[in-house]
């Protein structure tokens, strides 16, 4: 045989080996992405990926070598929405386990639950590690996708499966079946990416409502409110009218709070911060570091901003105390309008954005000259969120605005109607609240 033929044969073999190598590299360069396991491969909350067909455990993959790129597994479950929402608030407790099963890692288990973060005895978030975020209750937390649909994701940067594994499974177990959550795995997504899930999170319609009574309860407002948006929010409270129809003067404070109604459990990452209080156009001095925030009334689902409350933790012995009280009620008075500004934020985007005022188009036919650079342009109107002024604040002296008015849907520590009827005869235990929920 000629040397040239030998070299030609060797070259052909080298080329074939090179092509095999190229195929292997190409497969490694294109890992699985958004691969959804459904249907026949799901049995009793187990997703069979690779397994023995004779045992009914066959999956959509021929071997575990196809799964070596899997670093995240998302479990999608159906659940009883009513029970799920109650479980988010912590009662009933609904917990379980998520994990994988293979030759290499064996039975790999992680705990999962609905309650998003640990709380103290007063229902306030706990941040023991001091990282600025509430401490999770378990390793994984169910996240709402839509009513009755939740998901949780396991992540392992080193991968869940090895090429020489002979079987691969992803499983979920409901350890609180008696709670009635009725949880069933509907799909398992391998290496889910956000790019294929562009749907923005659904926003929650939240109303912020004032609870206010002056020093002797003669002037009250439990109705002034605004729809809460991401960013700055404004609530305007008009001075109540007396029997003669003229505005009355509020002096001192018994209760001064803002309640974001029925949202604490639904928006677990909600954060608020008081910005300012203005009385008849003048700034009222508030020590913002002492304002209390959170689920202060633990028998309700409200997020409260407590500025001053003789029945709460912003007072001592139902009286002003410079050490704990954010403001001095002796300096509080207004006879026209009170304006409250506060910021609201949800990291997960569950608060709607503030509406943008439309800009009037410029009429090209207008002959009106534009102002020169030396002229001052008119100041733009103050932008902000829509606010609703209270036009029916209660007053002892006005039959149309007495404390027994129907505008009493929010009130501190007891129902508004009970407070108004009894007047100052309230005995509320001091409530421990976090300075600010992070």
Secondary structure per residue as TSV (DSSP state, phi and psi in degrees):
chain	resnum	aa	ss	phi	psi
A	1	X	-	360.0	138.6
A	2	X	-	-74.9	150.4
A	3	X	H	-59.3	-36.2
A	4	X	H	-61.3	-37.1
A	5	X	H	-69.2	-37.7
A	6	X	H	-62.6	-46.1
A	7	X	H	-61.9	-37.5
A	8	X	H	-64.9	-41.3
A	9	X	H	-64.7	-42.8
A	10	X	H	-63.1	-39.3
A	11	X	H	-64.0	-40.1
A	12	X	H	-63.4	-42.3
A	13	X	H	-63.9	-41.7
A	14	X	H	-63.4	-39.8
A	15	X	H	-64.1	-41.4
A	16	X	H	-63.1	-43.8
A	17	X	H	-62.9	-39.1
A	18	X	H	-62.9	-40.4
A	19	X	H	-65.4	-38.9
A	20	X	H	-62.6	-43.4
A	21	X	H	-61.3	-40.4
A	22	X	H	-63.4	-38.8
A	23	X	H	-62.9	-43.8
A	24	X	H	-62.8	-45.5
A	25	X	H	-62.6	-41.2
A	26	X	H	-61.4	-41.1
A	27	X	H	-64.6	-40.1
A	28	X	H	-69.0	-29.1
A	29	X	H	-78.4	-12.7
A	30	X	S	-122.4	77.8
A	31	X	-	-69.7	164.7
A	32	X	-	-60.6	143.6
A	33	X	-	-144.9	124.5
A	34	X	S	53.5	40.4
A	35	X	E	-83.7	118.5
A	36	X	E	-102.4	125.6
A	37	X	E	-100.2	121.4
A	38	X	-	-141.2	-171.6
A	39	X	G	60.0	-129.5
A	40	X	G	-65.4	-17.1
A	41	X	G	-85.3	-1.2
A	42	X	E	-108.7	121.7
A	43	X	E	-142.4	122.6
A	44	X	T	53.3	44.9
A	45	X	T	65.2	23.7
A	46	X	E	-119.1	130.8
A	47	X	E	-98.9	114.0
A	48	X	E	-87.4	118.1
A	49	X	E	-98.7	-47.2
A	50	X	E	-140.0	134.9
A	51	X	-	-176.9	-175.6
A	52	X	-	-81.2	116.5
A	53	X	G	-63.8	-32.8
A	54	X	G	-65.3	-22.3
A	55	X	G	-96.9	4.0
A	56	X	T	74.8	23.4
A	57	X	-	-114.9	17.0
A	58	X	-	-69.5	145.6
A	59	X	-	-119.6	-172.6
A	60	X	S	-77.7	-6.4
A	61	X	-	-109.7	144.8
A	62	X	S	-75.8	-34.1
A	63	X	-	-152.1	163.9
A	64	X	G	-71.9	-12.1
A	65	X	G	-61.2	-24.8
A	66	X	G	-78.8	-8.0
A	67	X	G	-109.6	4.7
A	68	X	T	-66.8	-17.8
A	69	X	T	-88.6	-2.7
A	70	X	-	-76.5	112.9
A	71	X	-	-116.0	-8.2
A	72	X	E	-142.2	140.1
A	73	X	E	-129.7	120.1
A	74	X	E	-104.6	122.9
A	75	X	E	-96.6	123.3
A	76	X	E	-108.4	125.9
A	77	X	E	-128.0	152.6
A	78	X	E	-94.5	147.8
A	79	X	-	-152.6	156.1
A	80	X	-	-66.9	114.5
A	81	X	H	-62.6	-40.1
A	82	X	H	-62.7	-45.3
A	83	X	H	-67.8	-39.1
A	84	X	H	-61.1	-43.9
A	85	X	H	-65.7	-37.7
A	86	X	H	-66.7	-37.4
A	87	X	H	-68.3	-31.7
A	88	X	H	-60.8	-36.9
A	89	X	T	-79.4	-8.0
A	90	X	T	102.4	-0.2
A	91	X	S	-146.3	107.7
A	92	X	S	-83.5	166.0
A	93	X	-	-79.8	126.9
A	94	X	-	-127.7	108.8
A	95	X	E	-131.1	167.4
A	96	X	E	-169.7	-165.4
A	97	X	E	-130.6	144.5
A	98	X	E	-123.9	152.2
A	99	X	E	174.9	-171.0
A	100	X	E	-127.2	166.8
A	101	X	E	-143.1	123.8
A	102	X	E	-159.2	172.2
A	103	X	T	-61.3	-45.4
A	104	X	T	-73.6	-54.0
A	105	X	T	-90.2	-13.1
A	106	X	E	67.3	-147.5
A	107	X	E	-83.1	98.9
A	108	X	E	-98.9	107.0
A	109	X	E	-116.1	141.8
A	110	X	E	-140.3	141.7
A	111	X	E	-84.3	148.5
A	112	X	E	-141.9	148.5
A	113	X	E	-154.0	176.4
A	114	X	S	-90.4	-37.2
A	115	X	-	-62.4	122.9
A	116	X	-	-75.0	-31.1
A	117	X	S	-153.3	158.3
A	118	X	-	-72.0	146.3
A	119	X	B	-130.3	157.0
A	120	X	-	-84.9	-172.2
A	121	X	T	-66.2	-17.2
A	122	X	T	-99.5	7.1
A	123	X	S	85.0	10.5
A	124	X	-	-91.4	145.2
A	125	X	B	-59.9	145.7
A	126	X	-	-106.3	134.9
A	127	X	-	-131.9	72.2
A	128	X	T	-69.1	-31.1
A	129	X	T	-84.6	-5.6
A	130	X	-	67.4	25.2
A	131	X	S	-89.2	3.6
A	132	X	S	88.3	0.9
A	133	X	S	-124.3	142.3
A	134	X	-	-58.1	140.4
A	135	X	-	-72.5	129.5
A	136	X	-	-67.0	151.5
A	137	X	S	-74.6	-43.3
A	138	X	S	-130.3	176.9
A	139	X	S	-59.9	-39.5
A	140	X	E	-124.9	150.1
A	141	X	E	-130.2	134.3
A	142	X	-	-67.6	130.5
A	143	X	E	-109.2	134.9
A	144	X	E	-73.6	131.4
A	145	X	E	-98.8	-45.7
A	146	X	E	-162.4	177.6
A	147	X	T	-56.8	121.3
A	148	X	T	80.5	6.3
A	149	X	E	-131.1	126.3
A	150	X	E	-135.1	159.0
A	151	X	E	-143.4	154.8
A	152	X	E	-144.1	146.8
A	153	X	E	-123.9	132.5
A	154	X	E	-97.4	140.2
A	155	X	E	-129.1	133.7
A	156	X	-	-142.6	102.4
A	157	X	T	-60.7	-23.2
A	158	X	T	-87.6	-3.1
A	159	X	-	94.8	151.3
A	160	X	S	-94.2	-23.6
A	161	X	-	-132.8	150.5
A	162	X	-	-111.0	157.3
A	163	X	T	-61.7	-31.6
A	164	X	T	-92.8	7.0
A	165	X	-	-64.2	142.5
A	166	X	S	-97.2	-12.9
A	167	X	-	-149.5	157.1
A	168	X	E	-151.1	129.2
A	169	X	E	-139.0	153.3
A	170	X	E	-125.8	130.5
A	171	X	E	-135.1	158.6
A	172	X	E	-135.5	139.5
A	173	X	E	-127.8	130.4
A	174	X	E	-91.1	110.3
A	175	X	T	-89.9	3.3
A	176	X	T	-130.6	45.7
A	177	X	G	-58.5	-30.9
A	178	X	G	-67.9	-15.8
A	179	X	G	-73.9	-16.1
A	180	X	-	86.0	21.5
A	181	X	-	-72.2	-21.9
A	182	X	-	54.1	54.3
A	183	X	-	-87.9	131.0
A	184	X	E	-138.3	131.7
A	185	X	E	-70.8	123.4
A	186	X	E	-103.3	-22.1
A	187	X	E	-165.6	158.9
A	188	X	E	-128.0	127.4
A	189	X	E	-112.2	123.4
A	190	X	E	-92.1	126.9
A	191	X	T	54.2	55.5
A	192	X	-	-66.9	136.6
A	193	X	-	-119.6	149.6
A	194	X	G	-68.5	-27.9
A	195	X	G	-59.2	-31.9
A	196	X	G	-90.1	7.2
A	197	X	-	-133.7	68.1
A	198	X	-	-78.6	-5.0
A	199	X	-	-64.6	121.6
A	200	X	-	-68.3	154.9
A	201	X	-	-63.0	145.2
A	202	X	-	-70.2	138.7
A	203	X	-	-89.9	161.2
A	204	X	-	-113.4	132.5
A	205	X	-	-80.3	110.9
A	206	X	-	-120.8	135.2
A	207	X	E	-108.8	130.3
A	208	X	E	-100.4	128.7
A	209	X	E	-130.6	136.2
A	210	X	E	-78.6	144.7
A	211	X	E	-124.3	109.9
A	212	X	E	-139.0	135.2
A	213	X	E	-142.4	133.1
A	214	X	-	-77.7	-172.0
A	215	X	T	-58.5	-35.9
A	216	X	T	-114.8	17.2
A	217	X	S	66.6	10.2
A	218	X	S	-73.6	-27.1
A	219	X	E	-121.3	128.4
A	220	X	E	-141.6	158.5
A	221	X	E	-154.1	120.0
A	222	X	S	-122.7	20.8
A	223	X	-	-126.3	-28.3
A	224	X	-	-56.7	133.2
A	225	X	E	-154.9	172.0
A	226	X	E	-152.4	155.2
A	227	X	E	-81.0	126.9
A	228	X	-	-79.4	135.3
A	229	X	-	-126.7	165.3
A	230	X	S	-63.1	128.2
A	231	X	E	103.2	-148.0
A	232	X	E	-80.1	139.1
A	233	X	E	-127.7	151.0
A	234	X	E	-132.1	134.0
A	235	X	E	-123.4	130.0
A	236	X	E	-110.4	131.7
A	237	X	E	-118.8	114.8
A	238	X	E	-79.9	145.8
A	239	X	-	-61.2	136.0
A	240	X	-	-66.6	153.7
A	241	X	B	-96.0	141.4
A	242	X	-	-83.9	-174.2
A	243	X	T	-63.1	-28.2
A	244	X	T	-86.0	4.1
A	245	X	S	84.5	3.4
A	246	X	S	-99.5	152.9
A	247	X	B	-62.9	140.6
A	248	X	-	-95.3	161.3
A	249	X	-	-100.2	124.2
A	250	X	E	-88.2	131.9
A	251	X	E	-134.1	130.1
A	252	X	S	76.5	174.9
A	253	X	-	-138.7	134.1
A	254	X	S	-103.1	-48.2
A	255	X	E	-136.2	134.9
A	256	X	E	-149.4	97.1
A	257	X	E	-138.0	162.9
A	258	X	E	-126.9	123.2
A	259	X	E	-108.9	123.2
A	260	X	E	-87.8	109.7
A	261	X	T	-79.5	136.6
A	262	X	T	50.9	49.2
A	263	X	-	-139.3	-6.3
A	264	X	T	-62.0	-44.4
A	265	X	T	-75.3	-35.0
A	266	X	T	-75.1	-28.1
A	267	X	-	-121.8	78.4
A	268	X	T	-65.5	-19.2
A	269	X	T	-102.0	19.7
A	270	X	E	-66.5	132.5
A	271	X	E	-129.0	137.2
A	272	X	E	-129.5	156.2
A	273	X	E	-151.4	123.1
A	274	X	E	-65.4	135.9
A	275	X	E	-101.2	-50.3
A	276	X	E	-165.5	160.3
A	277	X	E	-129.4	127.6
A	278	X	E	-120.7	131.3
A	279	X	E	-116.4	117.3
A	280	X	T	49.2	42.2
A	281	X	T	83.4	-1.8
A	282	X	E	-113.2	139.6
A	283	X	E	-65.5	133.7
A	284	X	-	-100.3	132.3
A	285	X	-	-73.8	117.3
A	286	X	-	-130.0	128.3
A	287	X	-	-80.2	99.4
A	288	X	G	-62.6	-24.0
A	289	X	G	-71.1	-15.5
A	290	X	G	-102.8	-4.9
A	291	X	-	-67.6	139.4
A	292	X	E	-100.4	146.1
A	293	X	E	-135.6	149.3
A	294	X	E	125.7	-164.9
A	295	X	-	-84.7	68.5
A	296	X	-	-68.0	-40.8
A	297	X	S	-89.2	93.9
A	298	X	T	-70.4	-4.9
A	299	X	T	-92.0	4.2
A	300	X	S	-128.6	167.5
A	301	X	-	-104.4	33.0
A	302	X	-	-96.3	150.9
A	303	X	E	-101.8	119.7
A	304	X	E	-107.7	140.5
A	305	X	E	-106.7	106.9
A	306	X	E	-101.2	112.6
A	307	X	E	-93.4	-40.2
A	308	X	E	-164.0	133.3
A	309	X	E	-156.9	111.9
A	310	X	T	-64.4	-16.4
A	311	X	T	-99.8	5.4
A	312	X	S	-120.5	-165.5
A	313	X	T	-83.8	2.5
A	314	X	T	-89.8	7.6
A	315	X	S	-137.0	164.5
A	316	X	B	-124.7	121.9
A	317	X	T	60.5	35.1
A	318	X	T	59.8	28.7
A	319	X	B	-135.4	158.3
A	320	X	-	-60.3	136.7
A	321	X	-	-138.7	120.8
A	322	X	T	-59.5	-23.6
A	323	X	T	-75.2	-31.8
A	324	X	T	-120.5	-21.6
A	325	X	-	-80.6	127.9
A	326	X	S	-68.3	-23.5
A	327	X	S	-148.0	160.8
A	328	X	-	-98.2	111.7
A	329	X	G	-63.4	-22.7
A	330	X	G	-65.3	-23.9
A	331	X	G	-95.4	5.2
A	332	X	-	-94.8	121.1
A	333	X	E	-161.9	138.5
A	334	X	E	-153.8	149.9
A	335	X	S	-128.4	2.2
A	336	X	S	-124.5	-63.7
A	337	X	E	-155.8	140.4
A	338	X	E	-111.0	134.2
A	339	X	E	-121.5	125.3
A	340	X	E	-114.0	128.0
A	341	X	E	-119.0	135.4
A	342	X	E	-147.3	152.8
A	343	X	E	-98.0	144.7
A	344	X	E	-131.0	140.8
A	345	X	E	-147.1	138.3
A	346	X	E	-128.8	114.6
A	347	X	T	-60.7	-31.3
A	348	X	T	-83.7	0.6
A	349	X	-	79.2	29.2
A	350	X	-	-87.9	-2.0
A	351	X	S	-100.2	138.5
A	352	X	-	-67.9	154.2
A	353	X	-	-76.3	153.3
A	354	X	-	-68.0	138.6
A	355	X	-	-64.4	145.4
A	356	X	-	-98.4	126.3
A	357	X	-	-66.1	131.6
A	358	X	-	-65.3	145.7
A	359	X	-	-98.4	126.7
A	360	X	-	-65.6	130.8
A	361	X	-	-65.8	150.0
A	362	X	-	-80.7	130.8
A	363	X	-	-82.5	110.2
A	364	X	T	-64.0	-19.4
A	365	X	T	-85.5	-6.2
A	366	X	-	-66.4	133.4
A	367	X	-	-95.9	0.5
A	368	X	-	-69.3	123.8
A	369	X	-	-68.6	147.3
A	370	X	-	-76.5	149.6
A	371	X	-	-65.0	141.7
A	372	X	-	-72.9	167.1
A	373	X	T	-63.9	-21.1
A	374	X	T	-84.7	-11.9
A	375	X	S	-92.1	146.9
A	376	X	-	-82.7	127.0
A	377	X	-	-73.7	148.1
A	378	X	-	-62.7	143.4
A	379	X	-	-66.7	139.5
A	380	X	-	-74.8	150.7
A	381	X	-	-66.8	150.6
A	382	X	-	-62.6	126.9
A	383	X	-	-93.6	151.3
A	384	X	-	170.3	-170.1
A	385	X	-	-84.8	155.1
A	386	X	-	-65.1	136.4
A	387	X	-	-127.5	154.8
A	388	X	B	-113.6	119.8
A	389	X	-	-82.0	140.1
A	390	X	B	-79.9	123.2
A	391	X	S	-108.9	7.4
A	392	X	-	-139.4	46.7
A	393	X	-	-66.4	151.2
A	394	X	E	-88.0	155.8
A	395	X	E	-154.4	143.4
A	396	X	T	-63.4	-31.2
A	397	X	T	-87.4	-6.1
A	398	X	-	-118.9	123.6
A	399	X	T	-68.9	-23.4
A	400	X	T	-84.5	-9.7
A	401	X	S	-140.2	34.9
A	402	X	-	-69.7	165.6
A	403	X	T	-63.8	-14.0
A	404	X	T	-86.6	10.8
A	405	X	S	-58.1	156.9
A	406	X	S	-73.7	-10.6
A	407	X	-	-80.0	61.9
A	408	X	-	-137.1	46.0
A	409	X	S	-82.6	-16.0
A	410	X	-	-134.6	136.7
A	411	X	-	-161.9	153.4
A	412	X	S	-75.9	129.9
A	413	X	S	69.0	-26.7
A	414	X	S	-141.5	172.5
A	415	X	-	-63.8	150.0
A	416	X	H	-63.4	-40.1
A	417	X	H	-61.7	-40.0
A	418	X	H	-65.3	-41.8
A	419	X	H	-62.9	-45.0
A	420	X	H	-65.1	-39.5
A	421	X	H	-69.7	-38.6
A	422	X	H	-87.2	-17.2
A	423	X	T	74.1	-125.4
A	424	X	T	-89.3	3.1
A	425	X	-	-80.0	73.4
A	426	X	-	-125.0	143.6
A	427	X	-	-130.3	94.6
A	428	X	-	-108.5	133.7
A	429	X	-	-71.4	147.3
A	430	X	-	-63.1	137.6
A	431	X	-	-107.0	131.1
A	432	X	-	-84.2	127.3
A	433	X	-	-134.8	155.6
A	434	X	B	-75.8	149.0
A	435	X	S	-61.7	-39.1
A	436	X	-	-163.6	130.8
A	437	X	-	-80.0	127.7
A	438	X	-	-91.0	360.0
